[in-house]
Amino acid sequence: MTVPVRTTACDVMTPVARSLGRLSLYEGFELRFGLPAQRGDWVLCSDLTGEPERFDAWRKALAEWLREQYGEAPDRTTAGYVMSWYLNVVGVLGGLLFHTARRVPSLRPEDVAIKVAAEGRPHVVGLALLSDDFACLPDDPEGDHPAATVVADETALAALMRARFAAHSARFVAAFGPTVRLGRRMLWAAATDALDTAAWTAGQLCGDETGGVMDSALLLPAKLDPFTSASTLKATETGWTRRRESCCFHYVLPNAEACSTCPRVC
C-alpha cells in the first residue's frame, strides 16, 4: 500500500519546518522536513505498517550484515534491532521538537518517513516529517498559525505527545508483532524505552541533558497504559542512566555481551 504524500520543500518556512530546520542529530544522519523530489530510499512509515513484509525484507538485509560481522543472525536479534531502530527514531522526532520548541508534531505513520542505509549496516540514516500540523503552548509566538493547535499547559502538551507516539506505536505493534516471535509486552516495552529516551536524547544533543531528563519525567510521569513503566532515568556518580524495559537481543550474538542498561543485567 502506497499512501500519496504532500511533499513540502525544506525552504517552505512553516513554523514546524523552521523548528525542525534548526536541529540536527548525528553526523551522517539526515533530518529534514518533506521528502526530496527523487524519493530514492525514503519510505513512509505508513508503507511499512501497511505492508509488514517490508519489515521482513529489512530484517533479511540485517541478517546478511550480521552474518558478515558475527557469523550468525538469530531471528530474535534481527527482530530486536529493527524494533528498536524504528521506534527510537519516531520517538526522537517528537522528543526533539518537544524539548527544543515545546511543539508536538503529527506522528502519524503517514506523516513520518525514514531512510535505511542501502549499504553496510541497514540502520536508519534519515528521518523526515511531512506534516505542517503541530500542537503548542498558549505563549507560542506562532500559536495563531492555521497549522497550530494550542493546548493549556506543559502537562497537556506532554500528554498529547505521549498519545501521538502511542498511536503510532500501536500501528507498528499491530503490523510488526505477527512477523516476529516477540510478545506484545516486549513490543510495548520497546515503545516505552523509545519514549523515555526521546527527550533525554534531545537534551544530550542540545547540551541540556538535565532538561531532557526533566522532560522525560513529563512524558512518562507514571506507568500509563499502554506503556510498561514510568521513566526509569536516574542520576549516578557517572551521570544519568536508565534501566531498559526491552531487550534488543544483541547478547545472543557470538561473543557479544548484554548492553549495560539491559533489563537482564540491571
TALIN-V649632 format. One line per field, one symbol per residue. burial: 1 if it has 16 or more other ideal C-beta (glycine too) atoms within 10 Angstrom, else 0. A space follows every 50 residues. Layout:
burial: ???
This chain:
burial: 00001001000001111011001010000011111000000111111111 01001001101110110001001001111111111111111111111111 11111111111111110000010111111111111110010110101100 10000011111101110110111011100101000111111111111111 11101100101111111111000100111111100000010101111111 1110000100010000
